[in-house]
Amino acid sequence: MGKLYYLDNNATTQVDPEVFKAMAPYYMENFGNPSGVYSFAQKAKQDVEAARAQVAEFLNAAPSEIIFTSGGTEADNLAIKGAAHALKEKGRHIITTAIEHHAVLNTCEFLGKNGWEITYLPVDEYGLVNPEILKAAIRKDTVIISIMYANNEIGTIEPIKELADIAREAKVYFHTDAVQVAGKIKLDVKELGVDMLSLSGHKIYGPKGIGVLYLKKGTRLSAMMHGGHHENNRRAGTENVPAIIGLGKACELAKKALEEGVEEKRIKGLRDRLEKELLGKVTEVVVNGHPVKRLDNTLNIIFKYIEGEGILIHMDFEGICASSGSACTSGSLDPSHVLLAIGLPHEIAHSSIRFSFGRFSTEADVDKVMEVLPPAVEKLRMLSPFWHNRDEMLKKDGACYTDEHGHHGHEKDEE
């Protein structure tokens, strides 16, 4: 295999060398079970609690409010199912959005088939939730609201503090899936006012198989896994000590990087350069997501009249890794539910590519994409019947437009 140009950091990240170094001793040397009473096991317990404190500091939470899980998916499941079951006597109404990660959507779908009623809030053409629509959707029997902090596909950042304030005023629990935000935006659970928050280790240069649910003190939650008394009776199962240590270190490094601000600016510069050059050199392209309220590392871009999968194959031959949407739906032939929710027709939604930059991305990655992608698009369009019939398709897609910045939007109805 030749040189790798990795631009899929929203799917997963490389483990930072410092994280790997911190984890290594816990596989062969410090392998004790934290539940043991002898000193060798208690050393592991002390180290787990030290890592818990690192995560808590990263979130401005108390260590007792940190529950270790197997990842973001389990954290989302525990938050939504756990709160729903704990509060089922109060009500069985849950509110979420149409653009959530499938860890939330499929959890809500499961509850919807088992006695709960789910309201899916719409979003605008940029993927933003309207706080007034949320306010109108809350009912007396609403028990939990789950809205992601930033979308994993298009990068749009939601007004979480404002939304959480609305939930608090209505005395409804508020959960946010912050998996894509962790390490990219400062996370302060007290400032946000959320009751629950999920994050995942492998999105912040930590190991796979570890995540966290922040649970605000006093928030009612039923356990979803039963066994021992681990994680303060919230999540049974022997602790994954090496991964917990790695997550703690990853949070420490992420906190430091955010405070310095250098890495964030560098990553945004790479993303902005690629966006500008693609808009300048390739015709019929549209950028998805909010022009400003968007993760600095994320570029979701549509190349009209060709399949995104075809572009990915061309780039893969050259060692470029990108995505056509969420990593969890990469095997699906259906267009992205996120792109459909922001108003794109099926034909256009199939044409998206997501580039997501990270700590180890370089200018060489952008250079390679610009070398490979424009000619690949031109070649694929020459083979595409949609390209040759684009005038007819344009009439069909007349409600969509590209603004002066190359971003997707909708024409306003005439008065």
Secondary structure per residue as TSV (DSSP state, phi and psi in degrees):
chain	resnum	aa	ss	phi	psi
A	1	M	-	360.0	135.4
A	2	G	-	-80.4	-162.7
A	3	K	-	-62.8	140.1
A	4	L	-	-100.4	132.8
A	5	Y	E	-115.8	94.8
A	6	Y	E	-94.1	112.2
A	7	L	-	-130.0	46.8
A	8	D	B	-133.9	45.4
A	9	N	T	-72.1	-14.4
A	10	N	T	-76.0	-17.8
A	11	A	T	-82.3	-48.9
A	12	T	-	-167.0	163.0
A	13	T	-	-123.5	157.7
A	14	Q	-	-67.9	138.9
A	15	V	-	-66.6	127.8
A	16	D	-	-64.5	139.0
A	17	P	H	-54.0	-36.1
A	18	E	H	-68.1	-33.8
A	19	V	H	-67.6	-45.6
A	20	F	H	-60.3	-41.9
A	21	K	H	-63.4	-40.4
A	22	A	H	-66.4	-34.5
A	23	M	H	-76.7	-34.7
A	24	A	T	-49.0	-45.8
A	25	P	H	-63.4	-19.5
A	26	Y	H	-85.5	1.8
A	27	Y	H	-95.7	-37.0
A	28	M	H	-117.9	-28.9
A	29	E	T	-106.6	-61.6
A	30	N	S	-95.3	63.2
A	31	F	-	-95.2	13.3
A	32	G	-	-63.8	152.6
A	33	N	-	-82.8	122.1
A	34	P	T	-59.3	-15.9
A	35	S	T	-84.5	-8.1
A	36	G	-	-69.9	155.7
A	37	V	S	-95.1	-16.0
A	38	Y	S	-80.7	162.3
A	39	S	H	-61.6	-35.4
A	40	F	H	-62.2	-41.5
A	41	A	H	-72.2	-37.5
A	42	Q	H	-66.3	-26.9
A	43	K	H	-63.3	-41.3
A	44	A	H	-63.7	-41.2
A	45	K	H	-62.2	-43.1
A	46	Q	H	-60.7	-40.2
A	47	D	H	-70.4	-36.3
A	48	V	H	-62.1	-43.1
A	49	E	H	-68.2	-31.4
A	50	A	H	-66.4	-39.8
A	51	A	H	-67.2	-37.5
A	52	R	H	-60.5	-39.9
A	53	A	H	-65.7	-35.8
A	54	Q	H	-63.3	-44.4
A	55	V	H	-64.6	-42.9
A	56	A	H	-60.9	-42.1
A	57	E	H	-64.3	-38.2
A	58	F	H	-60.2	-34.9
A	59	L	H	-99.8	-3.2
A	60	N	T	57.3	47.9
A	61	A	-	-120.0	174.1
A	62	A	-	-88.1	143.9
A	63	P	G	-53.1	-34.4
A	64	S	G	-67.7	-13.1
A	65	E	G	-94.1	4.8
A	66	I	E	-104.0	121.4
A	67	I	E	-113.2	121.0
A	68	F	E	-80.0	136.0
A	69	T	E	-129.1	-176.4
A	70	S	S	-84.5	-2.8
A	71	G	S	157.6	-174.2
A	72	G	H	-65.0	-36.9
A	73	T	H	-62.8	-46.4
A	74	E	H	-65.8	-38.2
A	75	A	H	-61.8	-42.9
A	76	D	H	-63.5	-44.5
A	77	N	H	-61.4	-44.7
A	78	L	H	-64.1	-41.9
A	79	A	H	-62.5	-51.3
A	80	I	H	-76.5	-50.2
A	81	K	H	-67.0	-41.2
A	82	G	H	-62.6	-44.4
A	83	A	H	-69.8	-41.0
A	84	A	H	-59.9	-43.8
A	85	H	H	-72.0	-37.1
A	86	A	H	-67.1	-28.2
A	87	L	T	-112.7	16.7
A	88	K	T	-63.9	-22.3
A	89	E	T	-75.5	-24.5
A	90	K	T	-78.1	-41.3
A	91	G	-	178.1	169.2
A	92	R	-	-132.8	39.4
A	93	H	E	-115.0	129.5
A	94	I	E	-123.9	141.6
A	95	I	E	-118.1	133.1
A	96	T	E	-143.3	-164.1
A	97	T	E	-123.3	168.7
A	98	A	T	-77.2	-8.0
A	99	I	T	-115.2	16.1
A	100	E	-	-67.3	161.7
A	101	H	-	-63.9	153.3
A	102	H	H	-64.7	-18.6
A	103	A	H	-62.4	-30.9
A	104	V	H	-88.9	-48.3
A	105	L	H	-58.8	-46.3
A	106	N	H	-73.0	-28.9
A	107	T	H	-65.9	-44.6
A	108	C	H	-65.3	-38.6
A	109	E	H	-61.8	-41.7
A	110	F	H	-60.9	-46.9
A	111	L	H	-65.4	-33.6
A	112	G	H	-63.4	-27.0
A	113	K	T	-88.1	-2.8
A	114	N	T	-128.8	36.4
A	115	G	T	106.1	-6.0
A	116	W	-	-102.6	154.8
A	117	E	E	-108.6	131.2
A	118	I	E	-113.2	131.3
A	119	T	E	-107.5	125.3
A	120	Y	E	-103.6	109.7
A	121	L	E	-71.7	139.8
A	122	P	-	-77.3	167.4
A	123	V	-	-127.8	164.5
A	124	D	-	-82.9	-172.5
A	125	E	T	-65.8	-13.5
A	126	Y	T	-100.8	-4.9
A	127	G	S	92.5	14.2
A	128	L	-	-89.8	141.0
A	129	V	-	-86.6	134.2
A	130	N	-	-84.8	118.0
A	131	P	H	-56.1	-32.8
A	132	E	H	-67.2	-34.6
A	133	I	H	-67.6	-39.0
A	134	L	H	-61.8	-47.4
A	135	K	H	-57.1	-41.1
A	136	A	H	-71.3	-23.7
A	137	A	H	-82.8	-18.2
A	138	I	-	-71.8	134.1
A	139	R	-	-122.3	174.0
A	140	K	T	-63.9	-28.3
A	141	D	T	-97.8	11.0
A	142	T	E	-73.9	129.7
A	143	V	E	-114.9	-26.0
A	144	I	E	-151.3	142.3
A	145	I	E	-119.1	129.4
A	146	S	E	-125.5	112.6
A	147	I	-	-133.6	126.9
A	148	M	-	-67.7	148.9
A	149	Y	S	-72.8	-45.7
A	150	A	B	-144.1	140.9
A	151	N	-	-75.6	135.7
A	152	N	T	-70.9	-22.7
A	153	E	T	-93.7	-47.7
A	154	I	T	-107.3	-9.1
A	155	G	-	82.0	-1.1
A	156	T	B	-60.8	133.1
A	157	I	B	-99.1	125.0
A	158	E	-	-85.4	154.8
A	159	P	-	-78.4	69.0
A	160	I	H	-60.8	-42.6
A	161	K	H	-59.5	-44.5
A	162	E	H	-64.1	-41.4
A	163	L	H	-67.5	-40.3
A	164	A	H	-66.7	-34.9
A	165	D	H	-61.6	-41.2
A	166	I	H	-62.3	-42.7
A	167	A	H	-63.8	-43.2
A	168	R	H	-63.7	-40.7
A	169	E	H	-61.7	-32.4
A	170	A	T	-89.0	0.1
A	171	K	T	59.8	46.8
A	172	V	-	-120.7	136.3
A	173	Y	E	-62.4	143.0
A	174	F	E	-125.0	124.6
A	175	H	E	-116.8	139.6
A	176	T	E	-127.9	133.5
A	177	D	E	-82.7	104.9
A	178	A	-	-105.9	23.0
A	179	V	T	-56.2	-43.8
A	180	Q	T	-81.3	-16.5
A	181	V	T	-86.2	-33.8
A	182	A	T	-52.5	127.7
A	183	G	T	85.7	-10.5
A	184	K	T	-110.0	-30.6
A	185	I	S	-133.8	143.7
A	186	K	-	-59.3	131.5
A	187	L	-	-110.1	117.6
A	188	D	-	-132.5	101.5
A	189	V	H	-64.8	-29.9
A	190	K	H	-69.5	-42.8
A	191	E	H	-66.8	-38.8
A	192	L	H	-71.2	-33.5
A	193	G	T	78.1	24.0
A	194	V	-	-85.9	155.8
A	195	D	S	-91.1	-30.9
A	196	M	E	-144.2	147.3
A	197	L	E	-148.6	136.2
A	198	S	E	-108.9	143.3
A	199	L	E	-146.1	165.5
A	200	S	E	-133.8	137.5
A	201	G	G	-63.1	-39.0
A	202	H	G	-77.8	-1.9
A	203	K	G	-92.6	-10.4
A	204	I	T	-123.6	36.1
A	205	Y	T	69.3	25.8
A	206	G	S	-106.9	-174.2
A	207	P	-	-78.5	160.9
A	208	K	S	-77.4	160.1
A	209	G	S	84.1	16.3
A	210	I	-	-143.6	138.7
A	211	G	E	-152.0	-176.8
A	212	V	E	-142.0	140.7
A	213	L	E	-113.8	117.6
A	214	Y	E	-79.7	127.9
A	215	L	E	-125.9	108.3
A	216	K	-	-57.5	137.2
A	217	K	T	-54.0	130.6
A	218	G	T	94.9	-8.9
A	219	T	-	-76.5	127.2
A	220	R	-	-77.2	136.2
A	221	L	-	-154.7	129.1
A	222	S	-	-91.1	137.4
A	223	A	-	-66.2	144.5
A	224	M	S	-105.2	-15.9
A	225	M	S	-121.5	134.5
A	226	H	-	-120.6	139.5
A	227	G	S	175.2	-115.6
A	228	G	S	-79.1	-170.8
A	229	H	-	-99.2	31.2
A	230	H	H	-68.8	159.2
A	231	E	H	49.4	46.1
A	232	N	H	56.1	40.2
A	233	N	H	66.8	15.8
A	234	R	T	-95.2	-29.1
A	235	R	S	-152.1	101.7
A	236	A	-	-72.1	153.6
A	237	G	S	127.1	140.0
A	238	T	-	-57.3	133.5
A	239	E	-	-64.2	139.7
A	240	N	-	-83.2	81.9
A	241	V	H	-58.3	-50.7
A	242	P	H	-57.8	-41.8
A	243	A	H	-67.9	-38.3
A	244	I	H	-63.3	-42.9
A	245	I	H	-61.6	-42.2
A	246	G	H	-64.3	-40.7
A	247	L	H	-64.9	-41.3
A	248	G	H	-59.1	-44.9
A	249	K	H	-65.6	-41.1
A	250	A	H	-60.8	-40.6
A	251	C	H	-66.4	-38.5
A	252	E	H	-61.7	-46.1
A	253	L	H	-65.9	-39.6
A	254	A	H	-65.8	-41.1
A	255	K	H	-61.6	-43.9
A	256	K	H	-63.4	-44.1
A	257	A	H	-63.3	-40.9
A	258	L	H	-65.6	-39.3
A	259	E	H	-65.7	-36.5
A	260	E	H	-75.5	-37.2
A	261	G	-	77.4	-3.0
A	262	V	H	-72.4	-46.4
A	263	E	H	-62.6	-41.7
A	264	E	H	-59.2	-44.7
A	265	K	H	-66.8	-40.1
A	266	R	H	-63.7	-44.7
A	267	I	H	-64.0	-43.6
A	268	K	H	-61.0	-38.2
A	269	G	H	-61.8	-40.4
A	270	L	H	-65.4	-46.0
A	271	R	H	-60.9	-46.5
A	272	D	H	-65.2	-36.1
A	273	R	H	-64.6	-45.4
A	274	L	H	-63.6	-43.4
A	275	E	H	-60.0	-48.2
A	276	K	H	-62.1	-44.1
A	277	E	H	-69.8	-38.1
A	278	L	H	-67.1	-41.9
A	279	L	H	-65.4	-28.1
A	280	G	H	-83.9	-24.5
A	281	K	H	-113.0	-13.0
A	282	V	S	-122.7	129.2
A	283	T	S	-83.0	165.4
A	284	E	S	53.0	51.3
A	285	V	E	-120.4	150.0
A	286	V	E	-137.4	134.0
A	287	V	E	-93.7	129.5
A	288	N	E	-96.0	153.2
A	289	G	S	99.8	167.7
A	290	H	-	-71.2	138.1
A	291	P	S	-60.3	-31.6
A	292	V	S	-116.8	-47.1
A	293	K	S	-82.9	69.5
A	294	R	B	-143.7	145.5
A	295	L	-	-56.4	137.3
A	296	D	T	-66.2	-16.6
A	297	N	T	-100.0	-5.5
A	298	T	E	-108.4	131.0
A	299	L	E	-132.2	110.4
A	300	N	E	-109.1	117.5
A	301	I	E	-133.4	138.1
A	302	I	E	-101.0	133.1
A	303	F	E	-109.7	98.2
A	304	K	T	-59.3	146.1
A	305	Y	T	76.1	10.1
A	306	I	S	-137.1	160.6
A	307	E	-	-81.7	135.5
A	308	G	H	-61.4	-33.7
A	309	E	H	-60.9	-37.5
A	310	G	H	-63.4	-40.4
A	311	I	H	-64.0	-43.6
A	312	L	H	-60.2	-39.6
A	313	I	H	-65.0	-43.8
A	314	H	H	-60.0	-43.8
A	315	M	H	-69.0	-36.3
A	316	D	H	-61.7	-37.5
A	317	F	H	-57.8	-26.8
A	318	E	T	-101.5	9.2
A	319	G	T	84.5	13.5
A	320	I	E	-94.7	126.7
A	321	C	E	-106.9	121.0
A	322	A	-	-142.8	-168.3
A	323	S	B	-140.9	156.9
A	324	S	S	-101.6	12.1
A	325	G	S	157.9	-146.4
A	326	S	-	-69.8	141.2
A	327	A	G	-61.7	-28.3
A	328	C	G	-75.8	-12.4
A	329	T	G	-121.6	16.6
A	330	S	T	-64.7	-20.9
A	331	G	T	-88.2	-1.2
A	332	S	-	-89.8	146.2
A	333	L	-	-89.9	-7.6
A	334	D	S	-75.5	147.1
A	335	P	-	-67.8	160.2
A	336	S	-	-57.5	130.0
A	337	H	H	-65.2	-26.8
A	338	V	H	-68.8	-46.5
A	339	L	H	-67.3	-34.7
A	340	L	H	-66.8	-37.7
A	341	A	H	-67.3	-27.8
A	342	I	T	-88.4	5.5
A	343	G	T	103.0	8.1
A	344	L	-	-81.7	139.6
A	345	P	-	-71.1	160.9
A	346	H	H	-53.7	-43.8
A	347	E	H	-62.1	-37.7
A	348	I	H	-79.8	-38.2
A	349	A	H	-61.7	-26.8
A	350	H	T	-71.6	-9.5
A	351	S	T	-102.8	16.3
A	352	S	E	-92.0	149.1
A	353	I	E	-130.2	136.3
A	354	R	E	-110.5	122.7
A	355	F	E	-105.3	131.6
A	356	S	E	-135.3	119.3
A	357	F	-	-88.3	164.1
A	358	G	-	-154.0	-168.6
A	359	R	T	-57.0	-32.6
A	360	F	T	-104.0	9.7
A	361	S	-	-74.7	149.3
A	362	T	-	-136.6	171.7
A	363	E	H	-59.6	-31.3
A	364	A	H	-62.3	-31.2
A	365	D	H	-64.4	-43.6
A	366	V	H	-66.1	-42.5
A	367	D	H	-56.7	-43.9
A	368	K	H	-66.5	-42.9
A	369	V	H	-60.8	-44.0
A	370	M	H	-69.2	-23.9
A	371	E	H	-75.0	-38.7
A	372	V	H	-94.5	-42.5
A	373	L	H	-69.1	-50.9
A	374	P	H	-55.2	-47.8
A	375	P	H	-66.8	-30.2
A	376	A	H	-66.1	-42.1
A	377	V	H	-62.9	-44.6
A	378	E	H	-61.4	-42.8
A	379	K	H	-64.5	-45.3
A	380	L	H	-66.1	-35.6
A	381	R	H	-68.7	-33.8
A	382	M	H	-65.3	-25.5
A	383	L	T	-94.2	-5.0
A	384	S	-	-95.5	125.7
A	385	P	H	-66.1	-27.2
A	386	F	H	-65.2	-37.7
A	387	W	H	-64.7	-42.7
A	388	H	H	-73.5	-19.3
A	389	N	T	-111.3	27.5
A	390	R	H	-65.5	-29.5
A	391	D	H	-62.4	-39.8
A	392	E	H	-69.1	-39.4
A	393	M	H	-68.4	-33.4
A	394	L	H	-62.7	-37.7
A	395	K	H	-64.0	-40.3
A	396	K	H	-67.2	-32.2
A	397	D	T	-101.5	30.7
A	398	G	T	-65.4	-18.9
A	399	A	T	-79.6	-11.8
A	400	C	E	-99.9	147.0
A	401	Y	E	-146.0	167.8
A	402	T	E	-114.4	125.5
A	403	D	-	-76.5	-175.9
A	404	E	T	-66.8	-13.8
A	405	H	T	-99.8	4.6
A	406	G	S	82.6	16.3
A	407	H	B	-99.6	149.0
A	408	H	E	-69.0	144.0
A	409	G	E	-160.9	-174.3
A	410	H	E	-125.5	142.9
A	411	E	-	-68.0	143.6
A	412	K	-	-80.6	140.8
A	413	D	-	-64.3	143.0
A	414	E	-	-72.3	146.4
A	415	E	-	-67.0	360.0
